[in-house]
Structure formats: structure tokens, C-alpha cells
Amino acid sequence: MKKLYNIYFIVLALFFVACTENPLEDVEGTDWQKDRNVVSILVEGQIGTAIIERNFDDAKIKIYAKVENIADLANVEIKNIAFSYGASSANEKGTTLDLSSGTATIAVASGAGESLNWEVSLLPFKSDLEGTWYIGNVSMYCDMFTWESWGWEKYVQITDYLPELNPELDNEIIFTVEGADAKGNPFGNYEHNAGSDGLFGSYTDAAKGWDFNSRFRKIPTGNGTWLRDFERNKVIITDANKVEYELDLELLTETNEVTLKTEVPYLADNFSWTDTDWSYEELAHMSNSTWYTLTKERVLQTGNSITGLTVKDQDGDTQIDGDTKEITVTILDNGANLVAIELTGLDLSYAATADTSVGSTLDFSTANTTTINVTSETGESANWTVKILVKSDLDGTYSNPSSLIYVNQEYGSDYSKNISDDFTSANLEFDNEIVVVSEGYNGDRPNGKITNNAGADGVYGDYNHADADVDLNTKLRHLLPAGESYFEIDLATNTMYIGTSKDDLTSEAKMLATDTGITLQFTLAYRELEPNWSYGNYDNYMCWTYQYEINLDKQ
């Protein structure tokens, strides 16, 4: 039965064929092959992909080449050529074109026999990379846990994080085209030089001990070669040591700039939440790409800041407030003349200039301040106020191991004793910590702050002798007040004036040098009260005490 069905279908098929025209008649032969196109072409010296354009019978091919690298323009070899299906030409692979006049013709015949002339133009190649470029900025992208709902991302300039990279901003990168490879990818010489300042930037912050050169130096300095890979849109730079750097290329047509970009290891797992310097985390772990933006016109810098300053005999670090443009330095009191303090260090925003220089002197004679004018590369200026504090040998932290009271009895012998012998609560004063900090001058008098801290027990001494009904707190407590007070020193008499405000210096003391520190010797009012013969020691302490000494040992 199955065999009968097969015979039936064969007969039926023959019947339909006999009743129609040949269905392959339209595709047999070459009459249907009308195309006369050049699909692609590569000739000797060609750089990049040929531009093939056709508008009906107006057919043109533009080929770009480094013309001076072609040995014979009258015989330019066709390295490769492809035509539309069925089309052919005498100008096959291996033949030559006469491009000595700049143009030649390729005749392409379709399978149907129709011919079309293609005009081939040889044009000088100009790479989008060729020429001298300046570094507009050096940037990085930071992925701050964007996969979390609270995460964010940042595009930042690395020079804002690493000031020692600023010299990079006048560097020049030069691409010179020498030829093209078999795929038409241009190649040539590469040069990255230090620019007018003669310095390459460094991905470092010496003050913080940071060095990120191995992480971010992805575009080599010095000389080498380069290759433009059109297919992958990359630039491969090979340095003098044959090390390759593969960079993504982006053309910024609106600004006529280019970016050379590469990835850096993204190390989010190494992020430290306990590190309070988030800049370090962004640089070390959270950045995952970095790039140079190159521009044909060097970008003038707008910075007019002082980023570092030191003076002769400076003590401690310089304090710089960029918001208020105020700088504070402290010097040791070695008899320096405030009219002429030598400037030993001055760091400015990149390419900025100042109205003074290292080695010159600054005049701090007016209110312990001076000004420095800083002008940016674009001509914008800013005045910075520099304040100087004078730190004398007095400055430091002291303990108060003892205090002596001197008595001149009207009817009896003079004597002195440690006040804690009679006023036992005064012992609470002897673990105090006294901190002296100079701040400058009031005229020719050094001044500053004294902080009398209560010590480990958290309690200040009490000069009250309850048994003898004698309270010396009003007589002694204000001499060196608890907490913060102010001082001023008369250098001519070596006298320190102390008070709770700069305008209310209520006590004064001779400063006596000791082997361990100083003694503050206060003169007290004698016979402040008339003697009361009813009390023994009352008269001694309330009436006949004439001097009080606070001994301070420097720590």
C-alpha cells in the first residue's frame, strides 16, 4: 500500500511540472547579476578603511595613506579587493593602480556584463591621534558600592587627591604616523615628554606616605611606538623596554579631545571602614579605571593656593586653612627679628606664582601677620594671610610638685613651708598638668595661653584650713586659675602677667629658672587684714603672708 502512495505522488509531481514553466529559469545564467560594486579595498600604504560611496552611477572610493611611504605612486599595489557577487574587474588583487595624479579608475563589470567606473582618490592620511597633545586632566572612576541601595559613584581628577601629580599637566604626548599594518591600522613613534617644567608628575603624596605609581601609571613616559587598532578601538603603546600598554580610545568630537583609558584592579573587598581617610580608599581600592584627557591646546591652570609653607626656626607643622586663606606657623623664640623672618619653603598650586620666594624674608611686625599674593596661570590672584606664633622655651607641659608660702610675722621669725603642710587639701593640686602655649606678641611682649588641667584625680586644690578658720582660696586661687587663662611676659623684667582674659591680667609673677623648669613667684598683699589676736595661724596666713611660689617641672 505504501508503494502505491509513492507512485501516486511521483505521477502528480510530473503532471504539475508539465503544466508550468521552468521555475529555475530566472536564476539560471548571469542576466540577474546586476551589481557592480567594490565592497572593500586595501592598497599599498593605505591607512584605515577605504571610504566607498555610490550614488547611482557616481561611484567613488577614497583611500587614505602616508603618501611619502609609497615607493612608486604610478604602481600602487592592490593588496586586497572584494566585489559584489558575480562582479569582476581587471584590477584584481596583486595588480597596480597609477595614482601619481592622485586618482585612478577601477572598472567593475557585473555578471550581466554591465560596467561601472569607480574613481579612486588617494588622500593624505591624518590620524585622529597624530600630532602634539597636552594633558588636560588625569582622572579616575570610583565605584563606591553602587550595587547597594546606598552606594554611589564618583568621577574625579586624581590631581585633587595627589598634589605631586600636578607637574603632569603640562606634559606633551606626541604621536607620529609612520605607516600602516596589513589591516590598514596606523602605527608610528610615540613620545611622552615632561613639558616646560621639565618634571613628570608622581602618583604620590609624600606627606601621607602614599605611592600609587604602580597602580595608576598606565601611560608610559619617554619614547616608544604605537599602533591604532581600529577594529577594537584601542591604542597599543610599546615603551622603550618593549612593555605594552593597551588603552581604550575615545574621540570627544565636540571638544576636539581624546581620552586614553585603562582599567585598574578593583579591590572593593579590601575596603577598610575603620580608615577615616576615604581618599586613600578611593585611590587604593575603589577606583576601577583611569584615563588621560588629551587636548590640542594646553589647559591653563586656575589654582592660586598656597599648599605648603615653612620659615626658619619653625617648630611643628604649618596650619593651612584653604577656605579662609589663612596660614599659621610657629617659631622658636630665639630672638628672631619679626621684621625679617626667612621663608624656607613655599608650595603653590601648579603653575601659580607668588610675590615672594624661598630665601626672601617676611615682615611679621604688624600684629604678627603678613600677606602673600598668589597668582594663577590664568592671572587670577588671591591674598593669603600668614600668622606667626612665637614659641619660647617656656612652652610645654609641666607638673606642679609643690608650692611654697612665705610668712613674715610681725612679732616673730620669718618662715616658709610647703602650703600642703598646713592646708592638706592643697595636695589635690600637685597632680595637675599645666600646658603653656605661646601665640605671638602684644607689642614686644610674648603672649599665649596657660591651661591648668585638674590631673588624674579630676579635682583642683583647696586652700581652706577649716580647723583654723583660714580660707586662702580668694588670696591664691586666681594666681594660676583653674582651666584656661592667658599670659603676657615682660622680657625686660622677666615678669609674667596672668588673667582669665587677654584684657584682664589680674596677677603677676617673677619667672625664676630652675634645674627642672621654672618657679612662678607671686607677691601677695601684706597685712591685707588687721591681725586678729584671737586666732593663732590666722594672722600668719591672712595678714603676714607676703609671697607664694608655684614650682613647675617641665615634662
C-alpha positions as CSV (number, residue, x, y, z in Angstrom):
1,M,0.0,0.0,0.0
2,K,2.9,2.4,0.9
3,K,4.5,1.7,-2.5
4,L,1.2,2.8,-4.3
5,Y,1.1,6.1,-2.5
6,N,4.7,6.8,-3.6
7,I,3.9,6.1,-7.2
8,Y,0.9,8.4,-6.9
9,F,2.9,11.4,-5.7
10,I,5.6,11.0,-8.4
11,V,2.9,11.0,-11.1
12,L,1.3,14.0,-9.6
13,A,4.6,16.0,-9.5
14,L,5.3,15.2,-13.1
15,F,1.8,16.5,-14.0
16,F,2.4,19.9,-12.4
17,V,5.8,20.3,-13.9
18,A,4.4,19.6,-17.3
19,C,1.8,22.3,-16.8
20,T,4.2,25.2,-15.7
21,E,7.3,27.0,-16.9
22,N,10.8,26.0,-15.6
23,P,11.0,27.5,-12.0
24,L,14.8,27.9,-12.2
25,E,14.7,29.8,-15.4
26,D,15.2,33.2,-13.7
27,V,18.3,32.2,-11.8
28,E,20.0,30.2,-14.4
29,G,22.7,32.1,-16.3
30,T,24.0,35.6,-15.3
31,D,21.3,38.0,-16.5
32,W,20.1,38.5,-13.0
33,Q,23.5,39.6,-11.6
34,K,23.3,43.4,-11.9
35,D,25.6,44.5,-9.0
36,R,28.9,46.3,-10.0
37,N,30.1,47.3,-6.6
38,V,33.5,47.4,-4.9
39,V,32.8,46.0,-1.4
40,S,36.3,46.6,0.1
41,I,39.8,47.5,-1.0
42,L,43.3,47.7,0.6
43,V,46.2,49.1,-1.3
44,E,49.9,49.6,-0.6
45,G,50.5,52.2,2.1
46,Q,46.8,52.5,2.9
47,I,45.9,53.5,6.5
48,G,42.5,52.7,7.8
49,T,39.4,51.6,6.0
50,A,38.6,53.0,2.5
51,I,35.5,55.1,2.2
52,I,33.3,53.6,-0.6
53,E,30.4,55.7,-1.8
54,R,28.0,55.2,-4.7
55,N,25.1,57.3,-5.8
56,F,23.7,55.5,-8.9
57,D,26.5,55.7,-11.5
58,D,28.5,58.2,-9.4
59,A,30.9,55.7,-7.7
60,K,33.9,56.9,-5.7
61,I,36.5,55.4,-3.4
62,K,38.6,57.5,-1.0
63,I,41.8,55.9,0.2
64,Y,44.0,57.5,2.9
65,A,47.7,56.8,3.0
66,K,51.0,58.1,4.2
67,V,51.9,59.1,0.7
68,E,55.6,59.6,1.3
69,N,55.8,56.0,2.4
70,I,54.7,54.7,-1.0
71,A,57.7,53.9,-3.2
72,D,56.0,54.4,-6.6
73,L,52.7,56.2,-6.9
74,A,52.5,55.1,-10.5
75,N,52.4,51.5,-9.4
76,V,50.5,51.2,-6.2
77,E,49.8,47.5,-5.5
78,I,46.3,46.4,-4.6
79,K,46.8,44.2,-1.5
80,N,43.2,43.0,-1.4
81,I,39.9,43.8,-3.1
82,A,36.4,42.4,-3.0
83,F,33.4,42.9,-5.3
84,S,29.7,42.2,-5.1
85,Y,28.6,38.7,-6.0
86,G,29.2,37.9,-9.7
87,A,31.1,41.2,-10.4
88,S,34.7,41.2,-11.7
89,S,37.4,43.6,-12.7
90,A,40.8,43.6,-14.3
91,N,42.0,45.3,-11.1
92,E,42.3,42.2,-9.0
93,K,44.5,41.5,-6.0
94,G,48.2,41.9,-7.0
95,T,47.6,44.4,-9.8
96,T,48.6,48.0,-9.5
97,L,47.0,51.4,-9.8
98,D,48.5,54.6,-11.2
99,L,47.8,57.1,-8.5
100,S,50.6,59.5,-9.5
101,S,48.0,62.2,-10.3
102,G,46.1,61.4,-7.1
103,T,43.3,59.5,-8.8
104,A,42.8,56.3,-10.8
105,T,39.8,54.3,-12.2
106,I,38.7,50.8,-11.5
107,A,36.2,49.3,-14.0
108,V,33.8,46.8,-12.4
109,A,31.6,44.6,-14.6
110,S,28.5,42.9,-13.4
111,G,27.7,39.3,-14.1
112,A,25.2,40.6,-16.7
113,G,28.0,42.4,-18.5
114,E,27.2,46.0,-17.4
115,S,30.3,48.0,-16.4
116,L,30.7,50.8,-13.9
117,N,33.8,53.0,-13.4
118,W,34.9,53.7,-9.9
119,E,37.0,56.8,-9.2
120,V,39.8,56.0,-6.7
121,S,41.3,59.0,-4.9
122,L,44.5,58.8,-2.9
123,L,44.4,61.3,0.0
124,P,47.0,62.1,2.7
125,F,46.2,60.3,5.9
126,K,45.7,62.4,9.1
127,S,45.3,60.3,12.2
128,D,42.9,61.5,14.9
129,L,45.9,60.8,17.2
130,E,48.7,62.4,15.0
131,G,50.3,65.5,16.4
132,T,51.2,67.0,19.7
133,W,48.8,66.7,22.6
134,Y,48.7,68.2,26.1
135,I,47.3,66.6,29.2
136,G,44.1,68.3,30.1
137,N,43.4,66.2,33.2
138,V,44.2,62.9,34.8
139,S,41.0,61.2,36.1
140,M,39.6,58.1,37.7
141,Y,36.2,56.5,38.2
142,C,35.3,55.2,41.6
143,D,32.6,52.6,42.2
144,M,31.5,53.1,45.8
145,F,29.4,50.0,46.2
146,T,26.9,51.0,43.5
147,W,25.3,47.6,43.7
148,E,24.0,48.6,47.1
149,S,21.0,50.9,47.5
150,W,23.2,53.3,49.5
151,G,26.1,53.2,47.1
152,W,27.3,55.9,44.8
153,E,29.9,56.6,42.0
154,K,32.4,59.3,41.5
155,Y,34.3,60.7,38.5
156,V,37.2,62.7,40.0
157,Q,40.6,64.2,39.0
158,I,43.5,62.4,40.6
159,T,45.4,65.7,40.9
160,D,42.8,66.7,43.5
161,Y,43.9,63.8,45.6
162,L,47.7,63.6,44.8
163,P,49.2,67.1,44.5
164,E,52.5,65.7,43.4
165,L,50.9,64.6,40.2
166,N,50.3,68.3,39.1
167,P,53.5,68.6,37.0
168,E,51.9,66.1,34.7
169,L,49.5,68.8,33.5
170,D,52.0,70.5,31.1
171,N,53.3,67.2,29.7
172,E,53.3,66.6,25.9
173,I,52.3,63.4,24.2
174,I,53.3,63.2,20.5
175,F,52.0,60.6,18.0
176,T,53.9,60.5,14.7
177,V,52.4,58.3,11.9
178,E,55.0,56.1,10.1
179,G,52.7,53.7,8.2
180,A,50.1,51.0,8.5
181,D,50.0,47.3,9.0
182,A,48.3,44.7,6.7
183,K,44.9,45.6,8.1
184,G,45.4,49.3,7.5
185,N,45.9,50.1,11.2
186,P,48.3,53.1,11.5
187,F,51.4,52.9,13.5
188,G,54.3,55.2,14.4
189,N,56.5,56.7,17.0
190,Y,55.3,57.8,20.5
191,E,56.9,60.4,22.7
192,H,55.7,61.5,26.2
193,N,57.9,64.3,27.5
194,A,57.9,66.3,30.7
195,G,56.7,69.7,29.2
196,S,58.1,73.1,30.0
197,D,58.6,72.5,33.7
198,G,60.9,69.5,33.0
199,L,59.1,67.4,35.5
200,F,56.8,64.3,35.3
201,G,54.1,64.1,37.9
202,S,54.1,61.4,40.5
203,Y,51.1,59.5,41.8
204,T,52.2,60.1,45.4
205,D,51.6,62.1,48.5
206,A,54.9,62.1,50.4
207,A,53.5,63.8,53.4
208,K,51.0,60.9,53.8
209,G,53.4,58.2,52.7
210,W,51.2,57.3,49.7
211,D,52.7,55.9,46.5
212,F,50.2,54.8,43.7
213,N,52.6,54.9,40.7
214,S,52.4,51.2,40.1
215,R,48.6,51.4,40.2
216,F,47.9,54.4,38.0
217,R,51.0,54.9,35.8
218,K,49.3,53.2,32.8
219,I,50.5,55.6,30.1
220,P,54.3,55.3,29.7
221,T,56.7,58.2,29.8
222,G,59.6,58.6,27.4
223,N,59.8,57.2,23.8
224,G,58.2,54.2,22.2
225,T,55.9,53.1,19.4
226,W,52.2,53.0,18.9
227,L,49.6,51.1,16.9
228,R,45.9,52.1,16.4
229,D,43.6,49.0,16.3
230,F,40.5,50.2,14.5
231,E,38.6,47.0,14.9
232,R,38.8,47.1,18.8
233,N,39.1,50.9,19.0
234,K,42.3,50.7,21.0
235,V,45.8,52.2,21.1
236,I,48.7,49.9,21.9
237,I,51.8,51.8,23.1
238,T,55.1,49.9,23.4
239,D,57.7,51.7,25.6
240,A,61.5,51.6,25.2
241,N,61.6,48.4,27.3
242,K,59.2,46.6,25.0
243,V,56.4,46.7,27.6
244,E,53.0,47.1,26.0
245,Y,50.2,49.3,27.3
246,E,46.8,48.7,25.8
247,L,44.4,51.7,26.1
248,D,40.8,52.3,25.1
249,L,40.5,55.3,22.8
250,E,37.5,57.7,22.8
251,L,37.2,60.6,20.5
252,L,35.5,63.6,22.0
253,T,34.4,65.3,18.8
254,E,32.6,68.2,20.5
255,T,35.7,69.4,22.3
256,N,38.3,68.0,19.8
257,E,39.9,66.0,22.6
258,V,40.7,62.3,23.1
259,T,40.8,60.1,26.1
260,L,43.2,57.2,26.7
261,K,41.7,54.9,29.2
262,T,42.6,51.7,31.0
263,E,41.3,49.6,33.9
264,V,42.9,49.3,37.3
265,P,42.3,46.4,39.7
266,Y,39.0,46.9,41.6
267,L,39.7,45.8,45.2
268,A,36.4,46.5,47.0
269,D,36.9,43.5,49.3
270,N,40.0,45.4,50.7
271,F,37.9,48.4,51.7
272,S,38.5,49.4,55.3
273,W,35.6,51.0,57.1
274,T,37.9,52.0,60.0
275,D,40.2,54.1,57.8
276,T,39.0,57.7,58.2
277,D,40.9,58.9,55.2
278,W,38.3,58.0,52.5
279,S,40.6,59.4,49.8
280,Y,43.0,56.6,50.4
281,E,40.2,54.0,50.0
282,E,39.1,55.6,46.7
283,L,42.6,55.6,45.4
284,A,43.8,52.2,46.7
285,H,40.7,50.0,46.4
286,M,37.6,51.6,44.9
287,S,38.9,53.1,41.7
288,N,38.5,50.8,38.7
289,S,39.5,52.9,35.7
290,T,41.9,55.8,35.0
291,W,42.5,58.0,32.0
292,Y,44.2,60.9,30.4
293,T,42.2,63.5,28.6
294,L,44.4,64.9,25.8
295,T,43.8,68.4,24.3
296,K,45.5,70.2,21.4
297,E,45.6,73.5,23.5
298,R,47.3,73.3,26.8
299,V,44.9,74.0,29.6
300,L,46.0,77.0,31.8
301,Q,45.6,76.3,35.5
302,T,43.3,78.4,37.7
303,G,44.8,77.4,41.1
304,N,46.1,80.2,43.3
305,S,46.6,78.5,46.6
306,I,49.5,78.1,49.0
307,T,49.7,74.3,49.6
308,G,52.8,74.4,51.8
309,L,54.9,77.0,53.7
310,T,57.8,76.9,56.1
311,V,60.0,79.5,57.8
312,K,63.4,79.5,59.5
313,D,63.4,78.1,63.1
314,Q,59.9,76.8,62.6
315,D,58.5,74.5,65.3
316,G,55.9,71.9,64.3
317,D,53.7,71.7,61.3
318,T,52.2,74.6,59.3
319,Q,48.4,75.0,59.6
320,I,46.7,75.9,56.3
321,D,43.0,76.9,56.1
322,G,42.2,76.9,52.4
323,D,38.7,78.3,53.0
324,T,39.8,81.5,54.8
325,K,43.2,81.6,53.0
326,E,44.9,81.8,56.4
327,I,48.2,80.1,57.4
328,T,49.7,79.8,60.8
329,V,53.3,78.9,61.6
330,T,55.1,78.7,65.0
331,I,58.8,79.6,65.5
332,L,61.0,79.1,68.5
333,D,61.8,82.2,70.5
334,N,65.4,82.6,69.7
335,G,65.5,86.3,69.5
336,A,64.4,86.3,65.9
337,N,63.5,89.7,64.4
338,L,59.9,89.6,63.3
339,V,60.6,92.2,60.7
340,A,62.7,89.7,58.7
341,I,61.7,86.0,59.0
342,E,63.3,83.9,56.3
343,L,61.0,81.9,54.1
344,T,62.5,78.4,53.7
345,G,59.7,76.6,51.8
346,L,56.8,77.7,49.6
347,D,54.5,75.3,47.7
348,L,51.9,76.7,45.3
349,S,49.1,75.5,43.1
350,Y,50.6,74.1,39.9
351,A,51.9,76.8,37.6
352,A,51.0,79.6,40.1
353,T,53.4,82.4,41.1
354,A,53.8,84.4,44.3
355,D,55.1,87.9,45.1
356,T,57.8,86.3,47.3
357,S,60.1,83.3,47.0
358,V,62.1,80.9,49.1
359,G,65.1,82.7,50.6
360,S,63.4,86.0,50.9
361,T,62.2,87.4,54.2
362,L,58.7,88.1,55.5
363,D,57.7,91.1,57.7
364,F,55.6,90.0,60.7
365,S,56.0,93.2,62.7
366,T,52.3,94.2,62.4
367,A,50.1,92.1,64.6
368,N,52.3,89.1,63.9
369,T,51.0,88.7,60.4
370,T,52.0,89.3,56.8
371,T,50.4,88.6,53.4
372,I,51.5,86.7,50.3
373,N,49.8,87.3,46.9
374,V,49.5,84.2,44.7
375,T,48.6,84.5,41.0
376,S,47.3,81.6,38.9
377,E,48.5,80.7,35.4
378,T,45.3,82.4,34.2
379,G,46.1,85.6,36.0
380,E,43.6,85.3,38.9
381,S,45.2,86.4,42.2
382,A,44.5,85.8,45.9
383,N,45.9,87.2,49.1
384,W,46.9,84.8,51.8
385,T,47.4,85.9,55.4
386,V,50.3,84.3,57.2
387,K,50.3,84.5,61.0
388,I,53.4,83.7,63.1
389,L,53.3,82.4,66.7
390,V,56.5,82.6,68.8
391,K,57.1,79.6,70.9
392,S,59.5,80.4,73.8
393,D,61.4,77.9,75.9
394,L,58.6,78.4,78.3
395,D,56.2,76.4,76.0
396,G,55.5,72.9,77.0
397,T,53.7,70.7,79.6
398,Y,54.5,71.0,83.3
399,S,53.7,69.3,86.6
400,N,53.2,71.1,89.9
401,P,55.1,69.1,92.5
402,S,54.9,71.7,95.2
403,S,54.0,75.3,96.2
404,L,55.7,77.3,98.9
405,I,54.2,80.0,101.1
406,Y,56.3,82.7,102.7
407,V,55.3,84.4,106.0
408,N,56.9,87.5,107.7
409,Q,55.4,87.6,111.2
410,E,55.1,91.0,112.7
411,Y,56.2,89.6,116.1
412,G,58.3,86.5,115.3
413,S,60.6,84.9,112.8
414,D,60.1,84.6,109.1
415,Y,59.5,81.2,107.7
416,S,58.4,79.4,104.5
417,K,56.8,76.0,104.1
418,N,55.0,73.9,101.6
419,I,51.4,75.0,101.7
420,S,50.3,71.4,101.9
421,D,51.9,71.1,105.3
422,D,49.0,73.1,106.8
423,F,46.5,73.0,104.0
424,T,46.2,69.3,103.3
425,S,43.6,69.7,100.5
426,A,46.2,71.7,98.6
427,N,47.7,68.2,97.8
428,L,45.0,67.8,95.2
429,E,46.8,70.5,93.1
430,F,50.0,68.5,92.8
431,D,48.9,66.1,90.1
432,N,47.8,68.9,87.9
433,E,49.1,69.2,84.3
434,I,49.9,72.8,83.2
435,V,50.2,73.4,79.5
436,V,51.9,76.6,78.2
437,V,51.4,77.6,74.5
438,S,52.8,80.8,73.0
439,E,50.6,82.6,70.5
440,G,52.5,85.6,69.4
441,Y,53.3,89.1,70.7
442,N,51.4,92.0,72.2
443,G,53.7,94.7,71.1
444,D,57.1,93.5,72.3
445,R,55.6,91.1,74.9
446,P,55.2,87.4,74.1
447,N,51.7,86.1,74.9
448,G,49.7,82.9,74.8
449,K,47.6,80.5,76.8
450,I,48.0,78.6,80.1
451,T,45.8,75.6,80.7
452,N,45.7,74.3,84.2
453,N,44.2,70.8,84.0
454,A,43.0,69.0,87.1
455,G,45.1,65.9,86.7
456,A,44.2,62.3,87.2
457,D,42.0,62.9,90.3
458,G,39.9,65.4,88.4
459,V,40.0,67.8,91.3
460,Y,41.8,71.1,91.9
461,G,43.5,72.0,95.2
462,D,41.5,73.7,98.0
463,Y,43.3,76.3,100.1
464,N,40.8,76.2,103.1
465,H,42.0,75.3,106.6
466,A,38.7,74.6,108.2
467,D,40.2,73.8,111.6
468,A,41.9,77.2,111.8
469,D,39.1,79.0,110.1
470,V,41.5,80.2,107.4
471,D,40.4,80.2,103.7
472,L,43.2,81.3,101.4
473,N,41.3,80.5,98.2
474,T,40.5,84.1,97.5
475,K,44.1,85.0,98.0
476,L,45.7,82.2,96.0
477,R,43.3,80.6,93.5
478,H,43.4,83.4,91.0
479,L,47.2,83.5,90.8
480,L,47.2,80.5,88.4
481,P,43.5,80.0,87.6
482,A,41.9,76.6,87.0
483,G,41.2,75.8,83.4
484,E,42.3,78.1,80.6
485,S,43.9,81.5,81.2
486,Y,46.1,84.0,79.3
487,F,49.6,85.2,79.9
488,E,51.9,88.0,78.8
489,I,55.6,88.4,79.5
490,D,57.6,91.5,80.1
491,L,61.0,90.4,78.8
492,A,62.8,93.3,80.4
493,T,61.8,92.4,83.9
494,N,61.1,88.7,83.3
495,T,57.6,89.1,84.7
496,M,54.6,87.0,83.7
497,Y,51.1,88.6,83.8
498,I,48.2,86.1,84.1
499,G,44.4,86.5,83.8
500,T,41.3,84.8,82.6
501,S,41.2,87.1,79.6
502,K,43.6,89.0,77.5
503,D,42.2,92.3,78.7
504,D,42.1,91.3,82.4
505,L,45.5,90.2,83.6
506,T,45.0,90.1,87.3
507,S,48.2,88.5,88.7
508,E,51.9,88.8,88.1
509,A,54.8,86.6,88.9
510,K,58.6,86.7,88.6
511,M,59.8,83.8,86.4
512,L,62.8,82.1,88.1
513,A,64.6,79.4,86.1
514,T,65.3,76.1,88.0
515,D,67.1,72.9,87.0
516,T,63.8,71.2,86.3
517,G,61.7,74.1,84.9
518,I,60.5,77.4,86.4
519,T,59.2,78.9,89.5
520,L,56.4,81.5,89.4
521,Q,57.0,83.8,92.3
522,F,53.9,85.9,93.3
523,T,54.0,88.9,95.7
524,L,51.0,88.9,98.0
525,A,49.4,91.9,99.8
526,Y,51.0,92.2,103.2
527,R,48.8,93.0,106.2
528,E,45.8,92.7,103.9
529,L,43.7,92.4,107.1
530,E,44.5,93.7,110.6
531,P,45.8,91.0,112.9
532,N,43.2,89.1,114.9
533,W,44.9,88.0,118.1
534,S,42.2,85.6,118.9
535,Y,43.5,83.1,116.3
536,G,46.9,81.6,116.0
537,N,47.8,80.8,112.4
538,Y,45.0,83.0,111.1
539,D,47.2,86.1,111.3
540,N,50.2,84.3,109.8
541,Y,48.3,83.3,106.6
542,M,45.7,86.1,106.2
543,C,47.8,89.1,107.2
544,W,51.5,88.3,107.1
545,T,51.9,86.1,104.0
546,Y,53.9,88.1,101.5
547,Q,55.0,85.6,98.8
548,Y,53.7,82.5,97.1
549,E,55.7,80.3,94.8
550,I,54.4,77.7,92.3
551,N,57.1,75.3,91.2
552,L,56.6,73.9,87.7
553,D,58.7,70.9,86.4
554,K,58.8,70.6,82.6
555,Q,57.8,67.2,81.3
